[in-house]
Amino acid sequence: MKMKTHLGRHVFGAAAMAFGIITLVFGGFNGWQQIDPLGNFPQREMLVYLAAAVEFAGGILIQFRKTASAGALTLAALYLTFALLWVPRIIVTPLVYDPWGNFFEQFSLVSGALLTYAMYAQRDSERAARAARIGYTGFGICVISFTLEQLFSLSGTASYVPKWIPPGQMFWAVTTTIAFALAAVALLSGRSALLASRLLTVMILGFGLFVWLPAPFADPHKLFNWAGNIQNLAIMGAAWIAADFLSQNQAAGGLRQPARLSVPSAEPY
């Protein structure tokens, strides 16, 4: 049987490699400051470069079918570490949503990595099935967080929308917030989940093309502009992986309900 080529993991891995590269070029982490909660400490730069090397290596490994599961676990562990570093700030300021939003942005990448691992691990492995359930459900919850991030800061979201796009900045801020909410409902309920994941991927691609891609041209020396592009690419990769997983699951006759999702028994792509 001819293997179907899915591109989600390649996009996801490319983003990981890009994160490693800009970390080395700029000599620090991206605008989200993944290790910033640790504060300043001796030899902090060594930890930064070590994390960049791990991220780059994981991005390479995930590109190849035989090493995809190892690369996925490498990235899952690293992104989970980044996510957990936001927990102290959540505890200190539980009513401020920004730390929550940063946590779930990182966890969406954990979810994408877990789904990739599930698709490339042994098909009858209980560990792979568990990774699939955690990854899929986790990603759906992260999409809820994306909804809340925009909802709690609609004016800030609107400010990112280019003014030349009709009918207006606030229109697109509200529209994309509703789209995130509908995608979360579809993913977690299992109703039209594949369509929702594909449309979600396209919407995040739109963010990249219209919001983030022009930023480095306006100010190529600002790390935040490069980091925003790559973070958006990574989250788009995770959404694309979710769509690939659902497509593979359906093609193999897998169960569609999120709570009962199985790892497909078809050949890995």
Summary of the structure (lengths in Angstrom):
residues: 269
radius of gyration: 18.1
end to end distance: 10.7
largest distance: 55.0
contacts: 913
relative contact order: 0.15
helix: 75%
strand: 0%
